[in-house]
Amino acid sequence: MVNGSMAIQGDRVQGAVVGNIVWKNESIVIQKRHFTLCDIRWQLAAESLDKCFLLRYIDMVAKVGNDSNLYDGSKQSMEAHAMITKNSIQPDGSMRVISLQSGSNGNCIYVESGGTRLLFDAGISGNQAKERLAKHDIDIHTVDALLISHDHFDHAGNMGVYHRKFHLPVWVTEPTYNAVIRKKLLGRFEKLNHFTSGETFRIRNLTIETIRTPHDAADGVVFIVDDGRVRFGVMTDLGHIFHELGESVKSLDAVLLESNYDPEELKHCDYSDELKARIKGKSGHISNLEAARLIDSARQHRLQWACLGHISQESNHPDLVRETHDRVLGDSFPIHIASRYEVSEAFVI
């Protein structure tokens, strides 16, 4: 301790207790919230931020319990807020999942684990994403990456906005990116990362597995997020149930899975015959019953819960979704429904 502050030796912070802050073993506890110092130190070095200012700022946060009233308009205070927010992690080490919206009117899914924050797809407006994350006290500027599943507008339409407005690095396959820019001007990308469908790569502490789908997109994929403890799948716009998909779901602890249509509702809805054939065809979507059977085949392994999404407004209804899944799975298996219009609660794995 030096004059009531934390002592710094080189790029390391000595163990200390100041107010409600506990520094121990490379981590911080502030008002029972946990933070990691590893990435903070690296980012301080990379961006030449003021270490002493950050420590004073965190000390103030501890005294008032939050930093909502600590902005003074300076670049330093904004950076300090972003850094302590970005490095917040779940106290019990769990993975957290939030559906910001799921459906043909727009998709965006948030996943957080070990201090790394990811968004999957950018099918809702930037303001909607920002406001819906804020309802969970998450600053969209602290998201580490945006990953795009395929080129359809309800998944990729606002990727350029998220990148320019919130400075999110974008991960997308090259065929998907090229398909999107043929349909829409996206603007210049400063942080664009291409992966190959079927590739596995890492973003900070998370492993991202991708599986190519038969959906009628340029190069569609589904994602599996693995933090070394649990595995979560973001799996919509599937085309049909294919072998690799079934085997992958058995390896998951939780999944956001499309349950797009009810066959009878699809038969009688106002869609054209061509669109109906596309939806139930090999490159369209999967039905409630198909989704329920897929979950049923996996729940004897490690699957803890499923969140059902991409529910059609014209050929389905949440009540039909739940009725079908309860009939196949019983009412003891935890099922959540992702709304087409609202942000969900935070689901924990």
VOGU-3710 file (C-alpha; in Angstrom, 3 decimals, decimal comma):
1> mvngsmaiqg> 0,000/0,000/0,000  1,335/3,451/-0,904  -0,543/6,436/0,519  -3,743/4,412/0,662  -3,457/3,338/-2,966  -2,463/0,049/-4,539  1,221/-0,369/-5,204  2,367/-1,113/-8,743  5,543/-3,002/-9,537  6,274/-2,837/-13,240
11> drvqgavvgn> 3,080/-4,077/-14,835  1,890/-6,012/-11,777  -0,414/-4,931/-8,976  0,439/-6,083/-5,466  -2,262/-7,767/-3,383  -4,161/-5,105/-1,436  -7,518/-4,187/0,010  -8,918/-0,681/-0,493  -12,471/0,024/0,620  -14,645/-2,631/-0,986
21> ivwknesivi> -11,958/-3,693/-3,463  -10,047/-6,908/-2,919  -7,004/-7,558/-5,122  -5,913/-11,176/-4,946  -4,318/-13,659/-7,307  -4,608/-11,477/-10,401  -8,298/-10,711/-9,889  -10,463/-7,967/-8,459  -13,663/-8,164/-6,469  -15,721/-4,961/-6,432
31> qkrhftlcdi> -19,025/-5,042/-4,585  -19,063/-8,846/-5,114  -18,429/-8,400/-8,857  -15,360/-10,166/-10,227  -12,857/-8,779/-12,710  -9,731/-10,144/-14,305  -6,487/-8,164/-14,359  -4,748/-10,134/-17,084  -6,458/-8,470/-20,026  -6,551/-5,107/-18,246
41> rwqlaaesld> -2,749/-5,094/-17,969  -2,298/-6,094/-21,587  -4,719/-3,439/-22,789  -3,072/-0,804/-20,622  0,250/-1,615/-22,214  -1,170/-1,784/-25,725  -3,115/1,466/-25,473  -0,792/3,345/-23,109  -3,592/4,017/-20,644  -2,792/5,530/-17,277
51> kcfllryidm> -2,524/2,712/-14,697  -2,727/5,046/-11,730  -5,849/6,692/-13,112  -7,507/3,298/-13,624  -6,763/2,272/-10,038  -8,117/5,548/-8,660  -11,197/5,154/-10,839  -11,847/1,599/-9,632  -11,370/2,808/-6,060  -14,142/5,374/-6,634
61> vakvgndsnl> -16,372/2,675/-8,138  -15,977/0,597/-4,989  -16,977/3,493/-2,769  -20,208/4,298/-4,616  -21,031/0,778/-5,860  -21,134/1,707/-9,562  -19,562/4,171/-11,946  -22,702/5,752/-13,381  -21,917/9,131/-11,784  -18,153/9,128/-12,295
71> ydgskqsmea> -17,864/10,246/-15,909  -16,208/13,646/-16,156  -16,266/13,750/-19,936  -12,592/12,918/-20,200  -11,133/10,238/-22,436  -9,587/8,610/-19,364  -12,867/8,152/-17,505  -14,570/6,661/-20,555  -11,685/4,240/-21,088  -11,667/3,241/-17,432
81> hamitknsiq> -15,403/2,556/-17,478  -15,132/0,495/-20,656  -12,213/-1,489/-19,284  -13,724/-2,514/-15,960  -17,036/-3,284/-17,700  -15,373/-5,274/-20,454  -13,468/-7,422/-18,006  -16,437/-8,201/-15,760  -17,084/-11,933/-15,466  -19,725/-14,067/-13,890
91> pdgsmrvisl> -18,798/-14,690/-10,206  -19,360/-18,438/-10,525  -17,591/-18,785/-13,871  -20,819/-19,544/-15,737  -21,609/-18,777/-19,364  -24,408/-16,266/-19,923  -26,693/-16,158/-22,982  -29,182/-13,441/-23,954  -31,416/-13,385/-27,018  -31,764/-9,760/-28,112
101> qsgsngnciy> -34,201/-10,900/-30,814  -34,831/-14,020/-32,873  -36,965/-14,316/-35,976  -37,207/-13,462/-39,658  -37,550/-9,812/-38,610  -34,045/-9,812/-37,123  -31,591/-11,897/-35,096  -28,938/-11,049/-32,533  -27,650/-13,289/-29,734  -25,261/-12,331/-26,910
111> vesggtrllf> -22,904/-14,841/-25,272  -20,482/-14,066/-22,441  -17,975/-16,235/-20,604  -14,752/-15,572/-18,730  -14,831/-11,854/-19,524  -15,227/-12,356/-23,291  -18,372/-10,934/-24,854  -19,676/-11,951/-28,273  -22,611/-11,017/-30,481  -23,897/-13,473/-33,053
121> dagisgnqak> -25,570/-11,823/-36,058  -26,604/-8,237/-36,656  -30,173/-8,431/-37,879  -31,577/-5,732/-35,597  -30,657/-2,061/-35,622  -27,618/-0,810/-33,759  -29,798/1,231/-31,412  -31,980/-1,788/-30,636  -28,930/-3,905/-29,835  -27,444/-1,171/-27,658
131> erlakhdidi> -30,678/-0,557/-25,732  -31,463/-4,235/-25,206  -27,977/-4,985/-23,907  -28,268/-1,969/-21,606  -31,309/-3,580/-19,996  -28,838/-6,182/-18,714  -26,282/-3,491/-17,752  -24,054/-4,393/-20,698  -22,332/-1,679/-22,721  -22,269/-2,717/-26,388
141> htvdallish> -18,898/-0,999/-26,807  -17,398/-3,678/-24,541  -18,347/-6,543/-26,875  -15,225/-8,265/-28,209  -16,499/-9,487/-31,580  -19,479/-9,786/-33,909  -19,873/-13,131/-35,702  -22,107/-13,482/-38,766  -23,792/-16,795/-39,579  -24,907/-16,097/-43,154
151> dhfdhagnmg> -25,764/-13,379/-45,649  -29,551/-13,053/-45,238  -30,606/-9,575/-44,161  -32,231/-10,700/-40,895  -28,783/-11,892/-39,774  -26,247/-9,692/-41,546  -28,105/-6,526/-42,522  -26,537/-4,238/-39,920  -23,030/-5,671/-39,601  -21,560/-2,488/-41,039
161> vyhrkfhlpv> -23,428/-0,355/-38,523  -22,229/-2,436/-35,565  -18,662/-2,154/-36,829  -18,633/1,590/-37,497  -20,798/2,733/-34,601  -19,551/0,403/-31,885  -16,119/-0,535/-33,306  -16,822/-4,263/-33,106  -14,394/-6,563/-34,952  -16,362/-8,679/-37,424
171> wvteptynav> -15,863/-12,404/-38,082  -17,500/-13,690/-41,261  -16,732/-16,141/-44,067  -15,528/-14,529/-47,268  -18,422/-15,888/-49,401  -20,920/-14,527/-46,861  -19,220/-11,124/-46,784  -19,141/-10,941/-50,584  -22,807/-11,937/-50,798  -23,775/-9,186/-48,359
181> irkkllgrfe> -21,821/-6,410/-50,089  -23,447/-7,344/-53,411  -26,800/-6,528/-51,826  -25,923/-3,640/-49,519  -23,255/-1,002/-49,029  -21,553/-1,804/-45,735  -18,887/0,886/-45,656  -15,243/0,441/-44,802  -14,166/-2,260/-42,341  -11,127/-1,647/-40,152
191> klnhftsget> -11,352/-4,966/-38,278  -12,603/-7,677/-40,619  -11,682/-11,314/-39,970  -12,500/-14,103/-42,405  -12,923/-17,701/-41,300  -13,740/-20,752/-43,398  -16,999/-22,603/-42,809  -16,195/-25,713/-40,795  -13,161/-24,023/-39,221  -12,458/-23,802/-35,481
201> frirnltiet> -10,826/-20,634/-34,165  -10,339/-18,723/-30,930  -11,479/-15,328/-29,714  -9,604/-14,565/-26,499  -10,408/-17,422/-24,084  -13,251/-18,924/-26,155  -13,076/-21,596/-28,835  -15,531/-21,086/-31,695  -16,500/-24,111/-33,772  -18,372/-23,609/-37,034
211> irtphdaadg> -20,469/-26,100/-38,974  -21,640/-25,433/-42,504  -25,393/-25,783/-43,016  -27,516/-26,717/-46,066  -29,623/-23,546/-45,627  -30,086/-21,566/-48,867  -27,421/-18,996/-48,090  -24,062/-18,262/-49,709  -22,048/-20,030/-46,987  -24,207/-20,434/-43,892
221> vvfivddgrv> -22,852/-21,768/-40,613  -23,946/-22,481/-37,069  -21,677/-21,779/-34,116  -20,584/-23,642/-30,993  -18,985/-21,614/-28,194  -16,695/-23,610/-25,905  -15,107/-22,014/-22,825  -13,368/-25,215/-21,703  -16,126/-25,965/-19,216  -19,412/-25,775/-21,132
231> rfgvmtdlgh> -20,497/-25,735/-24,787  -23,313/-23,628/-26,245  -24,748/-23,775/-29,757  -26,266/-20,941/-31,813  -28,213/-22,980/-34,361  -30,844/-21,423/-36,599  -31,505/-21,402/-40,372  -30,507/-25,038/-40,622  -31,996/-26,221/-43,909  -32,733/-29,665/-42,518
241> ifhelgesvk> -31,389/-31,927/-39,790  -28,125/-33,362/-41,079  -25,794/-35,875/-39,436  -23,119/-33,466/-38,205  -25,778/-31,247/-36,638  -27,285/-34,136/-34,676  -23,903/-35,269/-33,390  -22,932/-31,714/-32,434  -26,096/-31,082/-30,424  -25,295/-34,174/-28,341
251> sldavllesn> -22,037/-32,482/-27,319  -23,738/-29,298/-26,049  -24,712/-28,143/-22,575  -27,318/-25,734/-23,975  -28,559/-24,619/-27,374  -30,485/-21,843/-29,075  -32,253/-23,869/-31,756  -34,665/-22,861/-34,461  -38,203/-24,188/-34,187  -39,496/-22,328/-37,204
261> ydpeelkhcd> -42,862/-23,625/-38,328  -45,842/-25,858/-37,598  -46,718/-27,971/-40,675  -50,468/-27,364/-40,427  -50,027/-23,634/-39,885  -47,644/-23,488/-42,837  -50,114/-25,338/-45,045  -52,884/-22,820/-44,343  -50,952/-19,550/-44,091  -50,873/-16,856/-46,783
271> ysdelkarik> -47,408/-17,714/-48,080  -47,047/-18,556/-51,767  -46,729/-22,214/-52,679  -43,122/-21,507/-53,715  -42,244/-20,046/-50,312  -43,972/-22,887/-48,466  -41,943/-25,395/-50,464  -38,738/-23,491/-49,686  -39,414/-23,379/-45,929  -40,116/-27,106/-45,562
281> gksghisnle> -37,531/-28,116/-48,140  -33,952/-29,299/-47,661  -32,528/-25,767/-47,695  -35,166/-24,012/-45,594  -35,965/-24,366/-41,894  -36,874/-27,105/-39,433  -40,307/-27,575/-37,859  -41,347/-27,703/-34,226  -41,481/-31,491/-34,296  -38,075/-31,827/-35,938
291> aarlidsarq> -36,534/-29,473/-33,369  -38,163/-31,365/-30,490  -36,904/-34,720/-31,752  -33,404/-33,297/-32,158  -33,420/-32,098/-28,553  -34,855/-35,417/-27,419  -31,950/-37,255/-29,033  -29,454/-35,088/-27,125  -30,950/-34,587/-23,688  -29,673/-37,917/-22,389
301> hrlqwaclgh> -26,126/-36,682/-22,920  -25,234/-33,286/-21,367  -27,936/-30,893/-22,607  -29,263/-28,757/-19,706  -31,768/-26,549/-21,537  -32,845/-25,316/-24,949  -33,998/-21,902/-26,105  -36,244/-22,093/-29,168  -35,938/-19,311/-31,708  -36,542/-18,129/-35,255
311> isqesnhpdl> -40,249/-18,827/-34,702  -42,333/-17,807/-37,713  -45,037/-15,210/-37,188  -47,141/-16,497/-40,092  -46,776/-20,280/-39,733  -46,174/-20,804/-36,027  -46,935/-19,495/-32,554  -45,061/-19,743/-29,242  -47,934/-21,743/-27,753  -47,706/-24,291/-30,562
321> vrethdrvlg> -43,951/-24,459/-30,111  -44,231/-25,207/-26,412  -47,101/-27,658/-26,916  -45,112/-29,677/-29,459  -41,931/-29,724/-27,412  -43,782/-30,647/-24,218  -45,467/-33,511/-26,052  -42,102/-34,913/-27,148  -39,942/-33,972/-24,170  -42,412/-33,853/-21,297
331> dsfpihiasr> -42,697/-30,808/-19,096  -39,595/-31,483/-16,988  -36,969/-30,521/-19,581  -36,286/-26,738/-19,426  -37,475/-24,980/-22,579  -37,217/-21,217/-23,188  -38,763/-19,207/-26,010  -36,806/-16,439/-27,758  -39,064/-13,516/-28,653  -39,315/-11,953/-32,101
341> yevseafvi> -39,694/-8,525/-30,502  -38,083/-8,353/-27,067  -34,865/-9,098/-25,247  -34,861/-12,267/-23,162  -33,770/-12,864/-19,624  -30,170/-13,977/-19,135  -29,907/-17,769/-19,434  -27,036/-19,332/-17,521  -25,085/-22,492/-18,249
//
